[in-house]
Amino acid sequence: MALELSLASASPPAGGGLAQPPPLAPPGKEQQVAGVGILLQISMLVLSFVLGHVLRRHRFYYLPEASASLLIGLVVGGLANISNTETNTRTWFNFHEEFFFLFLLPPIIFQSGFSLSPKPFFANFGAIVTFAILGTFIASVVTGVLVYLGGLTFLMYKLPLVECLMFGALISATDPVTVLSIFQELGSDVNLYALVFGESVLNDAMAISLYRTMSSVRSHAAGGENFFMMILQFLETFVGSMSSGVGVGFISALLFKYAGLDVDNLQNLECCLFVLFPYFSYMLAEGLGLSGIVSILFTGMVMKHYTYSNLSDNSQRFVSAFFHLLSSLAETFVFIYMGFDIAMEEHSWSHVGFIFFSIIFIVVARAANVFSCAYLVNMSRPEHRRIPVKHQKALWFSGLRGAMAFALALQSVHELPEGHGKTIFTTTTAIVVLTVLLIGGSTGTMLESLDVVGDENTSRENYEDNNGYMPPSYEEGTSSGGGLRMKLKQFHKSTTSFTALDKNYLTPFFTSQTDDDNDDDFSE
């Protein structure tokens, strides 16, 4: 997304005069302050990783690693806030949206697309797209409308409709990293994991696109007659960003296929080029006024499926480990960074009613999102492939809010009037802390109560037996009626046809894989 941000420090004071610049510290002093700030950041990272390892080792799921990182940032930020810490040292911990969107978020999103397992993802592709796109739209609109109606009925602080929809868009960005880590630890159903993971990956891109669209509508004072143009602008941004990411991924696949880089003395060059392509995709989309998040997500998916197989074995191991390492560092640092900034920022706690009712409204909106989309998905699926009610409840529970919502809320402080932006930021902060600590800590108990743990191996065997694309129920079902045949045809069009296209045309063109290699790739 375009990062047209104006820092508050760059604006003139209210009186109209020019602000006096702060006195410059001696060069040696600035270097010392920078060293102290970086040392403190590294120390918090080390503490977070060690604490997370200890918690996982003792299977203490009431305080997941993400929650621990957030608490570390909150505690250190609180201590720095009440102490006489120098202002220059504090500036090293200010949460800057540019730093988040340009440096921390890209490796996290790329790794999300790069690590998607093709079999469960494509087997549930229709459901994932439904939850991520239609569901996020439903959640955003329901939240925005309820907040607007709450303001009209004097239940909460009143905001204009467009700003309510902006709040609905940013607060609909889920970040279930805590839930997913516990899913992996306890061993959940692979279909449920694919739904939660796939929805969260595409949900961020959708929420950013919606937020940007509503922000553009507000800045141009678009009226109701321009609603069609608003939808067209959103589709243009989303489809354009997706096309940009897919195009960069395909170009990288062709480059690595024909450049002949998979030899021993060129592995360093091979790895360097592979690492640069994701950032190229991100910056290309940003430069075109599109969404870099959407672009780099699809670049990750395409590069894993096509470009990755064109690398040498050593380069494959390196890039997999490198992006996993980079993503882990970025995710942990984001929660520390966020916790520290929450403790240091000024908040507007005067509108407690806005916070209270917003929490209720997002719970209602999440329910409308999950259960309505699940109903639509189940209508198009045979009985044995429908999403169980217990999985729907787990999906509803997994809607944590995290760094994406926090960053967008912090950006809204610069875009909206002071009182409105501060209220949205404070509300988002309260929701993030509440969901990460409360919902994240109770995930293990929730999974056990819903009885959705411990069946991971069975689900994986089903995918192994059916190549990940044809559910076992289709072959085991006893019905031979016209309805089932019609659903089989629909499923064949949406999944099997793409699989055939990929196997017969795309994979031979973009990779140097044989058919056996391609089958092995999908069996990972």
GUTOR-306453 format. One record per residue (C-alpha): x, z, y negated; residue number from 1. Coordinates in steps of 0.1 Angstrom, whole numbers, plus 5000, padded with zeros to 4 digits. Last residue first. Layout:
// GUTOR-306453
R    c1    c3    c2  num
R     X     Z     Y  NUM
...
This chain:
// GUTOR-306453
R    c1    c3    c2  num
R  5057  5011  5327  524
R  5036  4989  5348  523
R  5029  4964  5320  522
R  5066  4956  5317  521
R  5070  4952  5354  520
R  5044  4925  5355  519
R  5062  4907  5327  518
R  5095  4909  5345  517
R  5079  4895  5376  516
R  5065  4866  5356  515
R  5099  4858  5342  514
R  5109  4870  5308  513
R  5128  4850  5282  512
R  5104  4860  5255  511
R  5083  4844  5227  510
R  5071  4812  5244  509
R  5068  4825  5280  508
R  5051  4857  5267  507
R  5026  4839  5245  506
R  5015  4811  5268  505
R  5006  4820  5304  504
R  5008  4858  5303  503
R  4995  4864  5268  502
R  4967  4839  5272  501
R  4958  4853  5306  500
R  4957  4889  5292  499
R  4937  4877  5263  498
R  4912  4861  5286  497
R  4911  4893  5308  496
R  4903  4916  5278  495
R  4876  4904  5255  494
R  4862  4874  5274  493
R  4864  4891  5308  492
R  4848  4922  5294  491
R  4819  4902  5281  490
R  4816  4883  5315  489
R  4817  4916  5333  488
R  4790  4929  5310  487
R  4768  4899  5319  486
R  4774  4904  5356  485
R  4764  4940  5353  484
R  4732  4932  5335  483
R  4724  4904  5360  482
R  4724  4928  5389  481
R  4751  4932  5415  480
R  4751  4970  5416  479
R  4774  4986  5442  478
R  4802  4994  5419  477
R  4837  4997  5434  476
R  4852  4966  5420  475
R  4839  4971  5385  474
R  4845  5009  5388  473
R  4882  5004  5392  472
R  4886  4993  5356  471
R  4902  4959  5351  470
R  4929  4959  5325  469
R  4955  4984  5336  468
R  4969  4965  5365  467
R  4941  4976  5387  466
R  4959  4998  5412  465
R  4984  5011  5387  464
R  4956  5019  5362  463
R  4937  5039  5388  462
R  4969  5057  5398  461
R  4974  5067  5362  460
R  4940  5082  5360  459
R  4946  5102  5391  458
R  4979  5115  5378  457
R  4964  5126  5345  456
R  4937  5147  5360  455
R  4951  5181  5351  454
R  4932  5186  5319  453
R  4897  5176  5308  452
R  4878  5206  5319  451
R  4860  5211  5286  450
R  4870  5248  5286  449
R  4906  5239  5295  448
R  4909  5213  5268  447
R  4894  5237  5242  446
R  4917  5265  5252  445
R  4948  5243  5248  444
R  4935  5229  5215  443
R  4930  5264  5199  442
R  4963  5265  5180  441
R  4959  5230  5166  440
R  4923  5237  5156  439
R  4932  5268  5137  438
R  4967  5261  5123  437
R  4966  5223  5118  436
R  4929  5223  5109  435
R  4930  5252  5084  434
R  4962  5241  5067  433
R  4950  5205  5063  432
R  4916  5216  5051  431
R  4930  5240  5025  430
R  4954  5214  5012  429
R  4926  5188  5010  428
R  4905  5211  4990  427
R  4934  5219  4966  426
R  4941  5182  4961  425
R  4905  5172  4956  424
R  4901  5200  4930  423
R  4934  5191  4913  422
R  4924  5154  4911  421
R  4889  5162  4896  420
R  4902  5187  4870  419
R  4931  5164  4859  418
R  4912  5131  4857  417
R  4920  5109  4886  416
R  4950  5087  4894  415
R  4979  5112  4892  414
R  4961  5139  4912  413
R  4949  5112  4936  412
R  4984  5107  4947  411
R  4986  5143  4959  410
R  4954  5137  4978  409
R  4968  5105  4994  408
R  4999  5125  5005  407
R  4979  5154  5019  406
R  4955  5131  5038  405
R  4985  5113  5054  404
R  5004  5145  5061  403
R  4977  5161  5082  402
R  4940  5164  5090  401
R  4930  5172  5125  400
R  4902  5152  5142  399
R  4909  5162  5177  398
R  4877  5183  5181  397
R  4855  5152  5179  396
R  4876  5134  5204  395
R  4875  5164  5228  394
R  4837  5165  5224  393
R  4835  5128  5232  392
R  4857  5134  5262  391
R  4833  5161  5274  390
R  4803  5137  5269  389
R  4819  5112  5292  388
R  4829  5078  5278  387
R  4813  5051  5299  386
R  4833  5032  5325  385
R  4813  5042  5356  384
R  4780  5033  5339  383
R  4790  4998  5329  382
R  4801  4994  5292  381
R  4784  4978  5263  380
R  4760  5006  5255  379
R  4787  5031  5261  378
R  4807  5018  5232  377
R  4777  5020  5208  376
R  4770  5056  5219  375
R  4807  5065  5216  374
R  4806  5051  5180  373
R  4776  5072  5171  372
R  4791  5103  5188  371
R  4825  5101  5173  370
R  4818  5091  5136  369
R  4787  5111  5131  368
R  4805  5142  5146  367
R  4835  5135  5123  366
R  4810  5133  5093  365
R  4794  5166  5102  364
R  4828  5183  5105  363
R  4838  5166  5073  362
R  4807  5179  5055  361
R  4812  5215  5066  360
R  4848  5216  5054  359
R  4837  5199  5021  358
R  4810  5227  5017  357
R  4836  5254  5017  356
R  4862  5236  4996  355
R  4836  5226  4969  354
R  4822  5261  4969  353
R  4856  5276  4963  352
R  4858  5257  4930  351
R  4881  5280  4909  350
R  4909  5277  4935  349
R  4927  5249  4915  348
R  4962  5247  4929  347
R  4996  5246  4914  346
R  5022  5234  4938  345
R  5050  5256  4953  344
R  5033  5269  4984  343
R  5017  5236  4993  342
R  5051  5219  4986  341
R  5069  5240  5012  340
R  5042  5234  5038  339
R  5043  5197  5032  338
R  5080  5194  5034  337
R  5080  5214  5066  336
R  5052  5193  5081  335
R  5069  5161  5069  334
R  5103  5172  5082  333
R  5090  5176  5117  332
R  5073  5142  5117  331
R  5104  5125  5101  330
R  5129  5141  5126  329
R  5107  5132  5156  328
R  5102  5096  5143  327
R  5139  5091  5138  326
R  5147  5104  5173  325
R  5121  5082  5189  324
R  5132  5053  5169  323
R  5168  5058  5180  322
R  5161  5065  5216  321
R  5141  5033  5221  320
R  5166  5013  5200  319
R  5195  5025  5221  318
R  5180  5021  5255  317
R  5169  4985  5247  316
R  5203  4978  5232  315
R  5221  4988  5264  314
R  5198  4967  5285  313
R  5202  4936  5263  312
R  5174  4927  5240  311
R  5149  4899  5246  310
R  5124  4923  5263  309
R  5121  4943  5231  308
R  5111  4913  5210  307
R  5079  4906  5229  306
R  5058  4937  5237  305
R  5077  4963  5218  304
R  5082  4939  5188  303
R  5045  4930  5187  302
R  5033  4966  5187  301
R  5058  4978  5162  300
R  5051  4949  5139  299
R  5014  4958  5142  298
R  5021  4992  5128  297
R  5046  4979  5103  296
R  5019  4957  5087  295
R  4991  4983  5086  294
R  5014  5008  5070  293
R  5028  4983  5045  292
R  4993  4977  5031  291
R  4991  4946  5009  290
R  5003  4939  4974  289
R  5026  4911  4985  288
R  5057  4932  4978  287
R  5042  4961  4998  286
R  5036  4937  5028  285
R  5072  4924  5026  284
R  5085  4960  5023  283
R  5069  4971  5055  282
R  5078  4940  5075  281
R  5114  4942  5063  280
R  5114  4979  5072  279
R  5104  4970  5107  278
R  5129  4942  5110  277
R  5160  4963  5100  276
R  5162  4983  5132  275
R  5162  4952  5153  274
R  5189  4936  5132  273
R  5212  4966  5135  272
R  5207  4968  5172  271
R  5217  4932  5178  270
R  5246  4934  5155  269
R  5260  4964  5174  268
R  5252  4946  5207  267
R  5273  4916  5197  266
R  5304  4922  5218  265
R  5285  4929  5250  264
R  5262  4900  5249  263
R  5224  4900  5241  262
R  5228  4883  5207  261
R  5221  4847  5219  260
R  5202  4837  5188  259
R  5174  4820  5208  258
R  5154  4849  5221  257
R  5164  4875  5195  256
R  5153  4852  5167  255
R  5121  4842  5185  254
R  5111  4878  5190  253
R  5119  4887  5154  252
R  5097  4859  5141  251
R  5069  4870  5163  250
R  5071  4906  5149  249
R  5073  4893  5113  248
R  5041  4873  5119  247
R  5023  4902  5136  246
R  5031  4924  5106  245
R  5020  4899  5080  244
R  4989  4890  5099  243
R  4979  4927  5100  242
R  4986  4931  5063  241
R  4965  4901  5055  240
R  4937  4912  5078  239
R  4936  4947  5062  238
R  4941  4937  5025  237
R  4917  4907  5027  236
R  4891  4927  5046  235
R  4893  4954  5019  234
R  4890  4929  4991  233
R  4860  4912  5008  232
R  4843  4945  5011  231
R  4849  4953  4974  230
R  4838  4917  4965  229
R  4805  4923  4983  228
R  4800  4956  4964  227
R  4805  4938  4931  226
R  4768  4941  4921  225
R  4771  4978  4925  224
R  4795  4981  4896  223
R  4832  4977  4894  222
R  4849  5000  4868  221
R  4882  4982  4874  220
R  4901  5014  4880  219
R  4873  5028  4901  218
R  4870  4997  4923  217
R  4908  4996  4928  216
R  4908  5033  4939  215
R  4879  5025  4963  214
R  4899  4997  4978  213
R  4931  5018  4980  212
R  4913  5046  4997  211
R  4897  5022  5022  210
R  4930  5005  5030  209
R  4947  5039  5034  208
R  4919  5052  5057  207
R  4921  5020  5079  206
R  4958  5022  5083  205
R  4957  5059  5092  204
R  4928  5053  5116  203
R  4947  5026  5135  202
R  4973  5051  5149  201
R  4948  5080  5151  200
R  4923  5059  5171  199
R  4949  5047  5195  198
R  4962  5082  5202  197
R  4928  5098  5207  196
R  4914  5069  5228  195
R  4946  5065  5248  194
R  4948  5102  5255  193
R  4912  5102  5266  192
R  4917  5072  5289  191
R  4949  5088  5304  190
R  4930  5120  5313  189
R  4950  5151  5302  188
R  4983  5165  5315  187
R  4989  5199  5300  186
R  5021  5192  5281  185
R  5011  5156  5272  184
R  4977  5166  5259  183
R  4994  5195  5240  182
R  5016  5170  5222  181
R  4986  5148  5215  180
R  4966  5177  5200  179
R  4995  5186  5176  178
R  5001  5150  5166  177
R  4964  5147  5158  176
R  4968  5133  5123  175
R  4934  5121  5111  174
R  4928  5101  5079  173
R  4891  5108  5070  172
R  4901  5131  5042  171
R  4916  5101  5022  170
R  4885  5080  5026  169
R  4859  5107  5018  168
R  4879  5117  4988  167
R  4879  5081  4975  166
R  4842  5080  4983  165
R  4836  5111  4962  164
R  4857  5095  4934  163
R  4834  5065  4935  162
R  4803  5086  4934  161
R  4814  5106  4904  160
R  4823  5143  4911  159
R  4802  5174  4908  158
R  4817  5208  4919  157
R  4795  5223  4947  156
R  4760  5232  4957  155
R  4746  5220  4923  154
R  4721  5196  4940  153
R  4739  5166  4924  152
R  4773  5179  4935  151
R  4762  5183  4971  150
R  4747  5148  4970  149
R  4781  5135  4960  148
R  4799  5155  4987  147
R  4774  5143  5012  146
R  4778  5106  5001  145
R  4816  5108  5003  144
R  4817  5125  5037  143
R  4792  5101  5052  142
R  4810  5071  5037  141
R  4844  5081  5049  140
R  4832  5092  5084  139
R  4813  5059  5089  138
R  4842  5038  5077  137
R  4865  5058  5100  136
R  4842  5052  5129  135
R  4838  5015  5123  134
R  4876  5010  5121  133
R  4893  5035  5143  132
R  4864  5044  5166  131
R  4854  5008  5172  130
R  4889  4996  5174  129
R  4898  5022  5200  128
R  4866  5015  5220  127
R  4873  4977  5221  126
R  4910  4983  5230  125
R  4903  5007  5259  124
R  4919  4986  5287  123
R  4942  4973  5260  122
R  4956  5007  5252  121
R  4955  5021  5287  120
R  4977  4992  5299  119
R  4999  4985  5269  118
R  5014  5019  5265  117
R  5018  5023  5227  116
R  5053  5035  5219  115
R  5062  5008  5194  114
R  5029  5011  5176  113
R  5034  5049  5171  112
R  5071  5045  5166  111
R  5064  5021  5137  110
R  5040  5046  5121  109
R  5065  5074  5123  108
R  5094  5053  5112  107
R  5074  5040  5082  106
R  5060  5074  5070  105
R  5092  5093  5061  104
R  5111  5067  5040  103
R  5088  5046  5017  102
R  5055  5064  5019  101
R  5069  5100  5019  100
R  5097  5094  4994   99
R  5073  5075  4970   98
R  5047  5103  4974   97
R  5071  5129  4962   96
R  5066  5164  4977   95
R  5088  5186  4955   94
R  5115  5202  4976   93
R  5147  5191  4958   92
R  5130  5199  4925   91
R  5130  5236  4935   90
R  5168  5238  4933   89
R  5169  5225  4898   88
R  5142  5250  4888   87
R  5165  5279  4899   86
R  5150  5303  4923   85
R  5139  5336  4906   84
R  5118  5346  4936   83
R  5080  5344  4939   82
R  5079  5307  4945   81
R  5110  5305  4966   80
R  5095  5331  4990   79
R  5063  5312  4991   78
R  5081  5279  4998   77
R  5101  5295  5026   76
R  5069  5309  5042   75
R  5048  5278  5037   74
R  5076  5255  5050   73
R  5081  5277  5081   72
R  5043  5278  5086   71
R  5041  5240  5085   70
R  5069  5237  5111   69
R  5052  5262  5133   68
R  5019  5243  5131   67
R  5037  5211  5140   66
R  5054  5228  5170   65
R  5022  5242  5184   64
R  5013  5279  5179   63
R  4985  5289  5203   62
R  5001  5267  5229   61
R  5027  5292  5241   60
R  5040  5275  5272   59
R  5071  5297  5273   58
R  5094  5266  5272   57
R  5071  5249  5247   56
R  5073  5278  5222   55
R  5110  5281  5226   54
R  5115  5244  5220   53
R  5093  5245  5189   52
R  5113  5275  5176   51
R  5145  5256  5181   50
R  5132  5224  5165   49
R  5117  5243  5135   48
R  5148  5265  5129   47
R  5170  5234  5129   46
R  5147  5216  5105   45
R  5145  5247  5083   44
R  5183  5249  5082   43
R  5186  5212  5073   42
R  5162  5216  5044   41
R  5181  5247  5032   40
R  5214  5229  5034   39
R  5199  5200  5014   38
R  5188  5223  4986   37
R  5221  5242  4985   36
R  5241  5210  4984   35
R  5220  5196  4956   34
R  5225  5228  4936   33
R  5263  5226  4941   32
R  5264  5189  4931   31
R  5244  5197  4900   30
R  5268  5226  4891   29
R  5298  5204  4895   28
R  5283  5177  4873   27
R  5275  5203  4845   26
R  5238  5209  4841   25
R  5218  5187  4818   24
R  5195  5204  4794   23
R  5159  5195  4800   22
R  5146  5166  4780   21
R  5126  5174  4749   20
R  5091  5160  4752   19
R  5082  5135  4725   18
R  5053  5145  4703   17
R  5017  5136  4710   16
R  5004  5171  4713   15
R  4993  5165  4749   14
R  5029  5161  4760   13
R  5042  5126  4769   12
R  5040  5114  4805   11
R  5071  5109  4826   10
R  5069  5144  4841    9
R  5035  5137  4855    8
R  5050  5110  4876    7
R  5032  5076  4875    6
R  5025  5060  4908    5
R  5019  5023  4915    4
R  5029  5024  4951    3
R  5012  4994  4965    2
R  5000  5000  5000    1
